[in-house]
Amino acid sequence: MTQRSFFSFILFLVCFHTASAIKIISGPYLQNVTDSEVTIIWRTDADALSWVELAPDGSDSFYATAHPRYYAADMGRAVIGRLHKVTIRKLQPNTTYRYRILSSEVLVEEPYYVGYGRTTATDVYGREALRFTTTGPADDSLEFLMVNDIHGDNKKFEELMAGFRKGETDFVLFNGDMVSFMDNENQLFEGFLNKAVDMFASETPFIMVRGNHESRGKFAQKYMNYFPTPTGKPYYALQRGPVYFIFLDGGEDKPDNCMEYYGTAFGDDYRAEQAEWLEQVVASEDFRKAPYHIVVCHVPPVGDTWHGPAHSKALWLPILNKAGIDIMLCGHLHQHEWHRP
């Protein structure tokens, strides 16, 4: 192909795409909001190069001035695709920011040429810009709402979210089994993420805890792409206000060699790995200095003789009881139970 015919082909592609401009089909939703950082995630219906524009909070127009751009990038290069994750660092604590997301469709990606189509963005003209607020190390109170085990039932999800109070609920905690299995991306978004965005998740963050059902299905290995954590794994720790949280992943509830897993389960090693990590966490200065300590795990490590919970109980409870946690929040049972220490 000659250079002239190549660029004619590009022009044809651009004209062809004008009838079906790129769209944001899911999101944005907030992850890992700290006193200095936020990650913003969304989906488009076509490959795109994406970025976030950030502005101070205020009543002035978002168009009053140019705003800094933060790109979806990795290893020094923009990430082009349909799932977009932008992490913004060096923010100020206890500060509200306005933002909008933008995605430019990529029609052609060659080693020495990238051809673009249209750009789509969240609306800052006909409505207020989206906002988020960073946390503060001196916060002395915390309000959060926990939801779990909806298994993709959005009606049930809405009912359970009745206690959400915008501007007062600091975050929503999803404590596992938000879907029944993970076979594809659409199932994840249609199961609860799109509804979360509709209700709150573009401006109030959620924290995700993996349940045993999120570990099932051919898409389960993609889990971390949608729910990034400080450790890069489903188990992690963080402080919010006066509370130090530890999030554990109980894995599956049956023995690893159970016929239902077809040789794919290695929960025993995984829980032992977390026990070693947990020993280090409860010995840390941040844990010791925090006024309150909450542990969150989807599968409760008590009240059940199945292998997974019993194994978690043997490995984790001696560490947690010695550390002196205040409460452990679990799901999985689909009914309310209260267990004393």
Contacts in CASP RR format, 6 or more apart in sequence:
PFRMAT RR
TARGET T0000
AUTHOR 0000-0000-0000
METHOD contacts of the structure
MODEL  1
MTQRSFFSFILFLVCFHTASAIKIISGPYLQNVTDSEVTIIWRTDADALS
WVELAPDGSDSFYATAHPRYYAADMGRAVIGRLHKVTIRKLQPNTTYRYR
ILSSEVLVEEPYYVGYGRTTATDVYGREALRFTTTGPADDSLEFLMVNDI
HGDNKKFEELMAGFRKGETDFVLFNGDMVSFMDNENQLFEGFLNKAVDMF
ASETPFIMVRGNHESRGKFAQKYMNYFPTPTGKPYYALQRGPVYFIFLDG
GEDKPDNCMEYYGTAFGDDYRAEQAEWLEQVVASEDFRKAPYHIVVCHVP
PVGDTWHGPAHSKALWLPILNKAGIDIMLCGHLHQHEWHRP
1 9 0 8 1.000
10 107 0 8 1.000
10 108 0 8 1.000
10 115 0 8 1.000
13 107 0 8 1.000
13 108 0 8 1.000
14 107 0 8 1.000
14 115 0 8 1.000
14 117 0 8 1.000
17 105 0 8 1.000
17 107 0 8 1.000
17 117 0 8 1.000
17 118 0 8 1.000
18 118 0 8 1.000
21 105 0 8 1.000
21 118 0 8 1.000
21 120 0 8 1.000
22 44 0 8 1.000
22 45 0 8 1.000
22 46 0 8 1.000
22 48 0 8 1.000
22 103 0 8 1.000
22 104 0 8 1.000
22 105 0 8 1.000
22 117 0 8 1.000
22 118 0 8 1.000
22 119 0 8 1.000
22 120 0 8 1.000
23 44 0 8 1.000
23 45 0 8 1.000
23 46 0 8 1.000
23 120 0 8 1.000
24 42 0 8 1.000
24 43 0 8 1.000
24 44 0 8 1.000
24 101 0 8 1.000
24 103 0 8 1.000
24 120 0 8 1.000
24 121 0 8 1.000
24 122 0 8 1.000
25 43 0 8 1.000
25 44 0 8 1.000
25 45 0 8 1.000
26 42 0 8 1.000
26 43 0 8 1.000
26 189 0 8 1.000
26 193 0 8 1.000
26 194 0 8 1.000
26 197 0 8 1.000
27 41 0 8 1.000
27 42 0 8 1.000
27 43 0 8 1.000
27 193 0 8 1.000
27 194 0 8 1.000
27 197 0 8 1.000
27 201 0 8 1.000
27 202 0 8 1.000
28 40 0 8 1.000
28 41 0 8 1.000
28 42 0 8 1.000
28 101 0 8 1.000
28 122 0 8 1.000
28 130 0 8 1.000
28 197 0 8 1.000
28 202 0 8 1.000
29 40 0 8 1.000
29 41 0 8 1.000
29 42 0 8 1.000
29 193 0 8 1.000
29 196 0 8 1.000
29 197 0 8 1.000
29 201 0 8 1.000
29 202 0 8 1.000
29 205 0 8 1.000
29 206 0 8 1.000
30 38 0 8 1.000
30 39 0 8 1.000
30 40 0 8 1.000
30 132 0 8 1.000
30 201 0 8 1.000
30 202 0 8 1.000
30 203 0 8 1.000
30 204 0 8 1.000
30 205 0 8 1.000
30 206 0 8 1.000
31 38 0 8 1.000
31 39 0 8 1.000
31 40 0 8 1.000
31 41 0 8 1.000
31 205 0 8 1.000
31 206 0 8 1.000
31 227 0 8 1.000
31 228 0 8 1.000
32 38 0 8 1.000
32 39 0 8 1.000
32 87 0 8 1.000
32 205 0 8 1.000
32 228 0 8 1.000
32 229 0 8 1.000
32 230 0 8 1.000
33 132 0 8 1.000
33 133 0 8 1.000
33 134 0 8 1.000
33 135 0 8 1.000
33 171 0 8 1.000
33 205 0 8 1.000
34 134 0 8 1.000
34 135 0 8 1.000
34 238 0 8 1.000
35 91 0 8 1.000
35 93 0 8 1.000
35 94 0 8 1.000
35 134 0 8 1.000
35 135 0 8 1.000
35 136 0 8 1.000
35 137 0 8 1.000
36 89 0 8 1.000
36 90 0 8 1.000
36 91 0 8 1.000
36 92 0 8 1.000
36 93 0 8 1.000
36 134 0 8 1.000
37 87 0 8 1.000
37 88 0 8 1.000
37 89 0 8 1.000
37 91 0 8 1.000
37 134 0 8 1.000
38 87 0 8 1.000
38 88 0 8 1.000
38 91 0 8 1.000
38 132 0 8 1.000
38 134 0 8 1.000
38 205 0 8 1.000
39 85 0 8 1.000
39 86 0 8 1.000
39 87 0 8 1.000
39 88 0 8 1.000
39 228 0 8 1.000
40 52 0 8 1.000
40 85 0 8 1.000
40 86 0 8 1.000
40 87 0 8 1.000
40 88 0 8 1.000
40 99 0 8 1.000
40 101 0 8 1.000
41 83 0 8 1.000
41 84 0 8 1.000
41 85 0 8 1.000
41 86 0 8 1.000
41 226 0 8 1.000
42 50 0 8 1.000
42 84 0 8 1.000
42 101 0 8 1.000
42 103 0 8 1.000
43 82 0 8 1.000
43 83 0 8 1.000
43 84 0 8 1.000
43 185 0 8 1.000
43 189 0 8 1.000
44 50 0 8 1.000
44 81 0 8 1.000
44 82 0 8 1.000
44 84 0 8 1.000
44 103 0 8 1.000
44 105 0 8 1.000
44 120 0 8 1.000
45 82 0 8 1.000
46 82 0 8 1.000
46 105 0 8 1.000
46 106 0 8 1.000
47 80 0 8 1.000
47 81 0 8 1.000
47 82 0 8 1.000
47 105 0 8 1.000
47 106 0 8 1.000
47 109 0 8 1.000
48 80 0 8 1.000
48 81 0 8 1.000
48 82 0 8 1.000
48 84 0 8 1.000
48 103 0 8 1.000
48 104 0 8 1.000
48 105 0 8 1.000
48 106 0 8 1.000
48 120 0 8 1.000
49 71 0 8 1.000
49 72 0 8 1.000
49 78 0 8 1.000
49 80 0 8 1.000
49 103 0 8 1.000
49 104 0 8 1.000
49 106 0 8 1.000
49 114 0 8 1.000
49 116 0 8 1.000
50 71 0 8 1.000
50 72 0 8 1.000
50 79 0 8 1.000
50 84 0 8 1.000
50 86 0 8 1.000
50 101 0 8 1.000
50 102 0 8 1.000
50 103 0 8 1.000
50 104 0 8 1.000
51 69 0 8 1.000
51 70 0 8 1.000
51 71 0 8 1.000
51 72 0 8 1.000
51 86 0 8 1.000
51 101 0 8 1.000
51 102 0 8 1.000
52 69 0 8 1.000
52 70 0 8 1.000
52 86 0 8 1.000
52 88 0 8 1.000
52 99 0 8 1.000
52 100 0 8 1.000
52 101 0 8 1.000
52 102 0 8 1.000
53 67 0 8 1.000
53 68 0 8 1.000
53 69 0 8 1.000
53 70 0 8 1.000
53 99 0 8 1.000
53 100 0 8 1.000
53 102 0 8 1.000
54 67 0 8 1.000
54 68 0 8 1.000
54 70 0 8 1.000
54 88 0 8 1.000
54 97 0 8 1.000
54 98 0 8 1.000
54 99 0 8 1.000
55 62 0 8 1.000
55 67 0 8 1.000
55 97 0 8 1.000
55 98 0 8 1.000
55 99 0 8 1.000
55 129 0 8 1.000
56 97 0 8 1.000
56 98 0 8 1.000
57 95 0 8 1.000
57 96 0 8 1.000
57 97 0 8 1.000
57 98 0 8 1.000
57 131 0 8 1.000
58 98 0 8 1.000
62 98 0 8 1.000
62 100 0 8 1.000
62 124 0 8 1.000
62 125 0 8 1.000
62 129 0 8 1.000
63 124 0 8 1.000
63 125 0 8 1.000
70 86 0 8 1.000
70 87 0 8 1.000
70 88 0 8 1.000
71 78 0 8 1.000
71 86 0 8 1.000
72 78 0 8 1.000
72 79 0 8 1.000
72 84 0 8 1.000
72 85 0 8 1.000
72 86 0 8 1.000
73 79 0 8 1.000
79 85 0 8 1.000
80 106 0 8 1.000
80 109 0 8 1.000
80 114 0 8 1.000
81 106 0 8 1.000
83 185 0 8 1.000
83 225 0 8 1.000
83 226 0 8 1.000
84 101 0 8 1.000
84 103 0 8 1.000
85 225 0 8 1.000
85 228 0 8 1.000
86 101 0 8 1.000
91 97 0 8 1.000
91 134 0 8 1.000
92 134 0 8 1.000
93 134 0 8 1.000
93 135 0 8 1.000
93 136 0 8 1.000
93 137 0 8 1.000
94 133 0 8 1.000
94 134 0 8 1.000
94 135 0 8 1.000
94 136 0 8 1.000
94 138 0 8 1.000
94 139 0 8 1.000
95 133 0 8 1.000
95 134 0 8 1.000
96 131 0 8 1.000
96 132 0 8 1.000
96 133 0 8 1.000
97 131 0 8 1.000
97 132 0 8 1.000
97 133 0 8 1.000
97 134 0 8 1.000
98 124 0 8 1.000
98 129 0 8 1.000
98 130 0 8 1.000
98 131 0 8 1.000
99 129 0 8 1.000
99 130 0 8 1.000
99 131 0 8 1.000
99 132 0 8 1.000
100 121 0 8 1.000
100 122 0 8 1.000
100 123 0 8 1.000
100 124 0 8 1.000
100 129 0 8 1.000
100 130 0 8 1.000
101 121 0 8 1.000
101 122 0 8 1.000
102 119 0 8 1.000
102 120 0 8 1.000
102 121 0 8 1.000
103 119 0 8 1.000
103 120 0 8 1.000
103 121 0 8 1.000
104 116 0 8 1.000
104 117 0 8 1.000
104 118 0 8 1.000
104 119 0 8 1.000
105 116 0 8 1.000
105 117 0 8 1.000
105 118 0 8 1.000
105 119 0 8 1.000
105 120 0 8 1.000
106 114 0 8 1.000
106 115 0 8 1.000
106 116 0 8 1.000
106 117 0 8 1.000
107 115 0 8 1.000
107 116 0 8 1.000
107 117 0 8 1.000
108 114 0 8 1.000
108 115 0 8 1.000
109 115 0 8 1.000
122 129 0 8 1.000
122 130 0 8 1.000
130 202 0 8 1.000
130 203 0 8 1.000
131 203 0 8 1.000
132 203 0 8 1.000
132 204 0 8 1.000
132 205 0 8 1.000
135 170 0 8 1.000
135 240 0 8 1.000
135 241 0 8 1.000
136 241 0 8 1.000
137 239 0 8 1.000
137 241 0 8 1.000
139 240 0 8 1.000
139 241 0 8 1.000
139 242 0 8 1.000
140 241 0 8 1.000
140 242 0 8 1.000
141 241 0 8 1.000
141 242 0 8 1.000
142 170 0 8 1.000
142 240 0 8 1.000
142 241 0 8 1.000
142 242 0 8 1.000
142 243 0 8 1.000
143 165 0 8 1.000
143 168 0 8 1.000
143 169 0 8 1.000
143 170 0 8 1.000
144 169 0 8 1.000
144 170 0 8 1.000
144 171 0 8 1.000
144 172 0 8 1.000
144 173 0 8 1.000
144 240 0 8 1.000
145 161 0 8 1.000
145 163 0 8 1.000
145 164 0 8 1.000
145 169 0 8 1.000
145 172 0 8 1.000
145 173 0 8 1.000
146 172 0 8 1.000
146 173 0 8 1.000
146 174 0 8 1.000
146 175 0 8 1.000
146 329 0 8 1.000
147 157 0 8 1.000
147 160 0 8 1.000
147 161 0 8 1.000
147 172 0 8 1.000
147 173 0 8 1.000
147 174 0 8 1.000
147 175 0 8 1.000
147 178 0 8 1.000
148 174 0 8 1.000
148 175 0 8 1.000
148 176 0 8 1.000
148 177 0 8 1.000
148 178 0 8 1.000
148 209 0 8 1.000
148 298 0 8 1.000
148 331 0 8 1.000
148 332 0 8 1.000
149 175 0 8 1.000
149 176 0 8 1.000
149 177 0 8 1.000
149 178 0 8 1.000
149 331 0 8 1.000
149 332 0 8 1.000
149 334 0 8 1.000
150 156 0 8 1.000
150 157 0 8 1.000
150 160 0 8 1.000
150 177 0 8 1.000
150 178 0 8 1.000
150 192 0 8 1.000
151 177 0 8 1.000
151 178 0 8 1.000
151 179 0 8 1.000
151 180 0 8 1.000
151 213 0 8 1.000
152 178 0 8 1.000
152 179 0 8 1.000
152 180 0 8 1.000
152 190 0 8 1.000
152 191 0 8 1.000
152 192 0 8 1.000
154 191 0 8 1.000
154 192 0 8 1.000
154 195 0 8 1.000
157 192 0 8 1.000
157 195 0 8 1.000
157 196 0 8 1.000
158 195 0 8 1.000
158 199 0 8 1.000
161 172 0 8 1.000
161 199 0 8 1.000
161 200 0 8 1.000
163 169 0 8 1.000
164 172 0 8 1.000
164 199 0 8 1.000
164 200 0 8 1.000
164 204 0 8 1.000
166 200 0 8 1.000
166 203 0 8 1.000
166 204 0 8 1.000
167 204 0 8 1.000
169 200 0 8 1.000
169 204 0 8 1.000
170 204 0 8 1.000
170 240 0 8 1.000
171 204 0 8 1.000
171 205 0 8 1.000
171 206 0 8 1.000
171 207 0 8 1.000
171 240 0 8 1.000
172 196 0 8 1.000
172 200 0 8 1.000
172 201 0 8 1.000
172 204 0 8 1.000
172 205 0 8 1.000
172 206 0 8 1.000
172 207 0 8 1.000
173 206 0 8 1.000
173 207 0 8 1.000
173 209 0 8 1.000
173 296 0 8 1.000
173 329 0 8 1.000
174 192 0 8 1.000
174 206 0 8 1.000
174 207 0 8 1.000
174 208 0 8 1.000
174 209 0 8 1.000
175 209 0 8 1.000
175 211 0 8 1.000
175 296 0 8 1.000
175 298 0 8 1.000
175 329 0 8 1.000
175 330 0 8 1.000
175 331 0 8 1.000
176 208 0 8 1.000
176 209 0 8 1.000
176 210 0 8 1.000
176 211 0 8 1.000
176 213 0 8 1.000
176 214 0 8 1.000
176 298 0 8 1.000
176 331 0 8 1.000
176 332 0 8 1.000
177 211 0 8 1.000
177 212 0 8 1.000
177 213 0 8 1.000
177 214 0 8 1.000
177 298 0 8 1.000
177 331 0 8 1.000
177 332 0 8 1.000
178 191 0 8 1.000
178 192 0 8 1.000
178 208 0 8 1.000
178 214 0 8 1.000
179 187 0 8 1.000
179 188 0 8 1.000
179 191 0 8 1.000
179 192 0 8 1.000
179 213 0 8 1.000
179 214 0 8 1.000
180 213 0 8 1.000
180 216 0 8 1.000
181 187 0 8 1.000
181 213 0 8 1.000
181 214 0 8 1.000
181 216 0 8 1.000
181 217 0 8 1.000
181 220 0 8 1.000
182 188 0 8 1.000
182 214 0 8 1.000
182 216 0 8 1.000
182 217 0 8 1.000
182 218 0 8 1.000
182 219 0 8 1.000
182 220 0 8 1.000
182 222 0 8 1.000
182 223 0 8 1.000
183 217 0 8 1.000
183 218 0 8 1.000
183 219 0 8 1.000
184 218 0 8 1.000
184 219 0 8 1.000
185 219 0 8 1.000
185 222 0 8 1.000
187 219 0 8 1.000
188 219 0 8 1.000
188 226 0 8 1.000
193 201 0 8 1.000
193 226 0 8 1.000
196 206 0 8 1.000
200 206 0 8 1.000
207 245 0 8 1.000
207 247 0 8 1.000
208 227 0 8 1.000
209 234 0 8 1.000
209 247 0 8 1.000
209 249 0 8 1.000
209 296 0 8 1.000
209 297 0 8 1.000
209 298 0 8 1.000
210 223 0 8 1.000
210 227 0 8 1.000
210 234 0 8 1.000
210 249 0 8 1.000
210 251 0 8 1.000
210 298 0 8 1.000
211 249 0 8 1.000
211 250 0 8 1.000
211 251 0 8 1.000
211 298 0 8 1.000
211 299 0 8 1.000
211 332 0 8 1.000
212 250 0 8 1.000
212 251 0 8 1.000
212 252 0 8 1.000
212 253 0 8 1.000
212 298 0 8 1.000
212 299 0 8 1.000
212 332 0 8 1.000
214 220 0 8 1.000
214 223 0 8 1.000
215 223 0 8 1.000
215 251 0 8 1.000
215 252 0 8 1.000
223 234 0 8 1.000
224 232 0 8 1.000
224 233 0 8 1.000
224 234 0 8 1.000
227 234 0 8 1.000
229 236 0 8 1.000
229 247 0 8 1.000
230 236 0 8 1.000
230 237 0 8 1.000
230 238 0 8 1.000
233 249 0 8 1.000
234 247 0 8 1.000
234 249 0 8 1.000
235 247 0 8 1.000
235 248 0 8 1.000
235 249 0 8 1.000
235 274 0 8 1.000
235 277 0 8 1.000
236 247 0 8 1.000
237 244 0 8 1.000
237 245 0 8 1.000
237 246 0 8 1.000
237 247 0 8 1.000
237 281 0 8 1.000
237 287 0 8 1.000
238 244 0 8 1.000
238 245 0 8 1.000
239 245 0 8 1.000
239 286 0 8 1.000
239 290 0 8 1.000
242 290 0 8 1.000
242 291 0 8 1.000
242 292 0 8 1.000
243 290 0 8 1.000
243 291 0 8 1.000
243 292 0 8 1.000
243 293 0 8 1.000
243 294 0 8 1.000
244 286 0 8 1.000
244 287 0 8 1.000
244 290 0 8 1.000
244 292 0 8 1.000
244 293 0 8 1.000
244 294 0 8 1.000
245 294 0 8 1.000
245 295 0 8 1.000
245 296 0 8 1.000
246 278 0 8 1.000
246 281 0 8 1.000
246 282 0 8 1.000
246 293 0 8 1.000
246 294 0 8 1.000
246 295 0 8 1.000
246 296 0 8 1.000
246 325 0 8 1.000
247 295 0 8 1.000
247 296 0 8 1.000
247 297 0 8 1.000
248 274 0 8 1.000
248 278 0 8 1.000
248 295 0 8 1.000
248 296 0 8 1.000
248 297 0 8 1.000
248 312 0 8 1.000
248 316 0 8 1.000
249 270 0 8 1.000
249 274 0 8 1.000
249 297 0 8 1.000
249 298 0 8 1.000
250 270 0 8 1.000
250 271 0 8 1.000
250 274 0 8 1.000
250 297 0 8 1.000
250 298 0 8 1.000
250 299 0 8 1.000
250 301 0 8 1.000
250 308 0 8 1.000
250 312 0 8 1.000
251 267 0 8 1.000
251 270 0 8 1.000
251 271 0 8 1.000
251 298 0 8 1.000
251 299 0 8 1.000
251 308 0 8 1.000
252 258 0 8 1.000
252 261 0 8 1.000
252 265 0 8 1.000
252 267 0 8 1.000
252 308 0 8 1.000
253 299 0 8 1.000
253 304 0 8 1.000
253 306 0 8 1.000
253 307 0 8 1.000
253 308 0 8 1.000
253 309 0 8 1.000
253 332 0 8 1.000
254 260 0 8 1.000
254 261 0 8 1.000
254 265 0 8 1.000
254 306 0 8 1.000
254 307 0 8 1.000
254 308 0 8 1.000
255 307 0 8 1.000
255 308 0 8 1.000
256 263 0 8 1.000
256 265 0 8 1.000
256 266 0 8 1.000
256 267 0 8 1.000
256 268 0 8 1.000
257 263 0 8 1.000
257 265 0 8 1.000
258 265 0 8 1.000
267 308 0 8 1.000
267 311 0 8 1.000
268 311 0 8 1.000
271 308 0 8 1.000
271 311 0 8 1.000
271 312 0 8 1.000
271 315 0 8 1.000
271 316 0 8 1.000
272 315 0 8 1.000
274 315 0 8 1.000
274 316 0 8 1.000
275 315 0 8 1.000
275 316 0 8 1.000
275 319 0 8 1.000
278 316 0 8 1.000
278 319 0 8 1.000
278 320 0 8 1.000
279 319 0 8 1.000
281 287 0 8 1.000
282 319 0 8 1.000
282 320 0 8 1.000
282 322 0 8 1.000
282 323 0 8 1.000
287 293 0 8 1.000
287 323 0 8 1.000
292 326 0 8 1.000
293 323 0 8 1.000
293 324 0 8 1.000
293 325 0 8 1.000
293 326 0 8 1.000
294 325 0 8 1.000
294 326 0 8 1.000
294 327 0 8 1.000
294 328 0 8 1.000
294 329 0 8 1.000
295 320 0 8 1.000
295 325 0 8 1.000
295 327 0 8 1.000
295 328 0 8 1.000
295 329 0 8 1.000
296 328 0 8 1.000
296 329 0 8 1.000
296 330 0 8 1.000
297 312 0 8 1.000
297 328 0 8 1.000
297 329 0 8 1.000
297 330 0 8 1.000
298 330 0 8 1.000
298 331 0 8 1.000
298 332 0 8 1.000
299 308 0 8 1.000
299 309 0 8 1.000
299 312 0 8 1.000
299 330 0 8 1.000
299 331 0 8 1.000
299 332 0 8 1.000
300 309 0 8 1.000
300 328 0 8 1.000
300 330 0 8 1.000
300 331 0 8 1.000
300 332 0 8 1.000
300 333 0 8 1.000
300 337 0 8 1.000
300 339 0 8 1.000
301 309 0 8 1.000
301 310 0 8 1.000
301 312 0 8 1.000
301 313 0 8 1.000
301 316 0 8 1.000
301 317 0 8 1.000
302 309 0 8 1.000
302 313 0 8 1.000
302 317 0 8 1.000
302 339 0 8 1.000
303 309 0 8 1.000
303 337 0 8 1.000
303 339 0 8 1.000
304 310 0 8 1.000
320 328 0 8 1.000
321 341 0 8 1.000
END
